[in-house]
Amino acid sequence: MRKKDALYLKEKIKSSYNLAETGKQFLIAHYTAGIFNDFVFFDHGKGSKMYDIDGNEYIDCAGGIGPLILGHSHEAVVNAATEAIEKGCLHGLGNEYEVRFAELLVESIPQAEVVTFTNSGTEATMHAIKLARAYTGKEKIAKFEGHYHGTHEFAQISGRTAKYGPVERPESVADYAGIPEYAVDGTITLSMNQKESFDIIRQYKDELAAVIVEPLPMYAPLDYKVFLKGLREVTEECGVLLIFDEVVTGFRLAFGGAREYFNIIPDLATYGKIIGGGFPAGAIVGTKKFFKPAYFDGFNIGRKSVFFTGTFSGNPVTCAAGIAVIEYLRDHKYLYEQMNQNVLYICNQIEAHANEIGYPLQTKSACSLFVPYFFKEEINKPRDTNWTNNIGQYDTLRKHMLKHGVSLSDIGVVFVTAAHSREDCDSIVKAFNQSIDEMY
C-alpha cells in the first residue's frame, strides 16, 4: 500500500489504531492467535452495514467470517435471542429450544435423522472423527490438502498453505507447533480432483475410520461434483465413513447445504457458523446408525462409547437464534438465487475492469461467496490457488477496500449476504475497481 494511502487509512480509523495499542498489552490478538494487524474495531452493525468506533460506515463483506447470512442484527434473530435471554441464558439442564432446533435441522437437512450440538465447528469435527473411530473400530483418518477443519490436533495438518510432496500423493505435515507426531502419523492427506486419492483410500481401507472433506473449500470454490460422487462411491466400497464438513457450506450453498447442492449424502456431517445466528454454535448430523456409539445408559460409558458434552452446547440463546435463521431461510428460499446473482454481478464487473486495464485478476464463486485471485493461470484444484502468495495480495486489497468503505474478512473470501442490495453491490464494485487501480 502506498504511503499516502496508508496514512489516509490510519487517520480514518485512528481510534482503532489506538485501541489496538491497548489491546496488544492484554490480548494475543483479536479473535485469533497471531498479531494485531490493520483491523478495524467495530461498534455496531445493521443489515449490510457496519460502523467502526470512529463512526465510519462500511458495507460489510465479512459477514462475521460466514455466519451472518441474513446480515447484521436481523429482526427475527434479535427478537428470538432476546426472548431466550430474558428466560435465562443457561440452565444446566434440557431446554425446549434445543429440542425444537434439533427437530428443525433434521427436517431441513436431507436424510438427516439425529443431531448433537457443540459450541463450534472445531468441536463438531473433533467429535465427528471420534464417533467415526468408535463406529468403525479403526483409527486413521484421511483429509484433503488445504482443507480447514478447525484447530484441534487432527485438523491442523496439511492445511491451506501446504504443498508437500506430489499433488497426486501429498505428505501429511503439521501446520503449527504443538501438533503431536501421532496425529500426523494417523492422518492420510489426499488431493481434491485427483483420481489417485481413490486409490489411496483403497490402499488404507483396513486402517481408515473416515474421510473428512470440505465439499466446497471456501478458499477454492471450484467444480467438485464428479469428484465428490466418486469419493462417495469409494468410501462406501471400502467401509470408510464419509464426513462432510459443512461448517461453511451448510445453509449457504443451498438451503439443504452441500447435500442438496451436489445431491450427495455423507454418513456424518458437521455444521457451525450460519446455524448459530451469530452466536457460538456447532453440530454433528447423521443417521442413528452411525451415532450408535454415542448412546449409553447413565454413566456406564465404557470403552466402546463416545461421550459428547459441553456446558454451553445446545444453550437456549444459540438455539433460539438458530431456529430464527433457519426458519427465515426456509420461508424465503428465493434469497439463495438473489445472493448468487449478486455475487455473479460483482465478479463479472470487477473482472471486466481488471481485463480493461490489464490487471491480473480472476474470481471463483459459489452461491453467496467468492474469492479473488491475483493471477491469470488456470485453477483446477486447491493447490493451483497459490494461496500463500494470493493471501498477501488479498491483504493489500483489504486495506484499500477499507479506505473506500467496504469491509472484507481477513481470510481471503468475500461474503455476500441476503441484506446486500443491488445498490450495495454497485458500491462494492466501485470500491474494488478503485482499489485495483491503486494497486496496479
GIGI-V988157 format. One record per residue. N is the residue number from 1. BURIAL is I if it has 9 or more other ideal C-beta (glycine too) atoms within 8 Angstrom, else O. Layout:
N:BURIAL + N:BURIAL
//
This chain:
1:O + 2:O + 3:O + 4:O + 5:I + 6:I + 7:O + 8:I + 9:I + 10:I + 11:O + 12:I + 13:I + 14:I + 15:I + 16:I + 17:I + 18:O + 19:I + 20:I + 21:O + 22:O + 23:I + 24:O + 25:O + 26:O + 27:O + 28:O + 29:I + 30:O + 31:O + 32:O + 33:O + 34:O + 35:O + 36:I + 37:O + 38:O + 39:I + 40:I + 41:I + 42:I + 43:O + 44:O + 45:I + 46:O + 47:O + 48:I + 49:I + 50:I + 51:I + 52:I + 53:I + 54:I + 55:O + 56:I + 57:O + 58:I + 59:I + 60:I + 61:I + 62:I + 63:I + 64:O + 65:I + 66:I + 67:I + 68:I + 69:I + 70:I + 71:I + 72:I + 73:I + 74:I + 75:O + 76:I + 77:I + 78:I + 79:I + 80:I + 81:I + 82:O + 83:I + 84:I + 85:I + 86:O + 87:O + 88:O + 89:O + 90:I + 91:O + 92:O + 93:O + 94:O + 95:I + 96:O + 97:I + 98:I + 99:I + 100:I + 101:I + 102:I + 103:O + 104:I + 105:I + 106:I + 107:O + 108:I + 109:I + 110:O + 111:O + 112:I + 113:O + 114:I + 115:I + 116:I + 117:I + 118:I + 119:I + 120:I + 121:I + 122:I + 123:I + 124:I + 125:I + 126:I + 127:I + 128:I + 129:I + 130:I + 131:I + 132:I + 133:I + 134:I + 135:I + 136:I + 137:O + 138:I + 139:O + 140:I + 141:I + 142:I + 143:I + 144:I + 145:I + 146:I + 147:I + 148:I + 149:I + 150:I + 151:O + 152:I + 153:O + 154:I + 155:I + 156:I + 157:I + 158:I + 159:I + 160:O + 161:O + 162:I + 163:O + 164:O + 165:O + 166:O + 167:I + 168:O + 169:I + 170:I + 171:O + 172:I + 173:I + 174:I + 175:I + 176:O + 177:O + 178:O + 179:I + 180:O + 181:O + 182:O + 183:I + 184:I + 185:O + 186:I + 187:I + 188:I + 189:I + 190:I + 191:I + 192:I + 193:O + 194:I + 195:O + 196:I + 197:I + 198:I + 199:O + 200:I + 201:I + 202:I + 203:O + 204:I + 205:I + 206:O + 207:O + 208:I + 209:I + 210:I + 211:I + 212:I + 213:I + 214:I + 215:I + 216:I + 217:I + 218:I + 219:I + 220:I + 221:I + 222:I + 223:O + 224:I + 225:O + 226:O + 227:I + 228:I + 229:I + 230:I + 231:I + 232:I + 233:O + 234:I + 235:I + 236:O + 237:O + 238:I + 239:O + 240:I + 241:I + 242:I + 243:I + 244:I + 245:I + 246:I + 247:I + 248:I + 249:I + 250:I + 251:I + 252:I + 253:I + 254:I + 255:I + 256:I + 257:I + 258:I + 259:I + 260:I + 261:I + 262:I + 263:O + 264:I + 265:O + 266:I + 267:I + 268:I + 269:I + 270:I + 271:I + 272:I + 273:I + 274:I + 275:I + 276:I + 277:I + 278:O + 279:I + 280:O + 281:I + 282:I + 283:I + 284:I + 285:I + 286:I + 287:I + 288:O + 289:O + 290:I + 291:I + 292:O + 293:I + 294:I + 295:O + 296:O + 297:O + 298:O + 299:O + 300:O + 301:O + 302:O + 303:O + 304:O + 305:I + 306:I + 307:O + 308:I + 309:O + 310:I + 311:O + 312:O + 313:I + 314:O + 315:I + 316:I + 317:I + 318:I + 319:I + 320:I + 321:I + 322:I + 323:I + 324:I + 325:I + 326:I + 327:I + 328:I + 329:I + 330:I + 331:O + 332:O + 333:O + 334:O + 335:I + 336:I + 337:O + 338:I + 339:I + 340:I + 341:O + 342:I + 343:I + 344:I + 345:I + 346:I + 347:I + 348:O + 349:I + 350:I + 351:I + 352:O + 353:I + 354:I + 355:O + 356:O + 357:I + 358:O + 359:I + 360:O + 361:I + 362:I + 363:I + 364:I + 365:I + 366:I + 367:I + 368:I + 369:I + 370:I + 371:I + 372:I + 373:I + 374:I + 375:O + 376:O + 377:O + 378:O + 379:I + 380:O + 381:I + 382:I + 383:I + 384:I + 385:I + 386:O + 387:I + 388:O + 389:O + 390:I + 391:I + 392:O + 393:I + 394:I + 395:I + 396:I + 397:I + 398:I + 399:I + 400:I + 401:I + 402:I + 403:I + 404:I + 405:I + 406:I + 407:I + 408:I + 409:I + 410:O + 411:O + 412:I + 413:I + 414:I + 415:I + 416:I + 417:I + 418:I + 419:I + 420:I + 421:O + 422:O + 423:O + 424:I + 425:I + 426:O + 427:I + 428:I + 429:I + 430:I + 431:I + 432:I + 433:I + 434:I + 435:I + 436:I + 437:O + 438:I + 439:I + 440:O
//
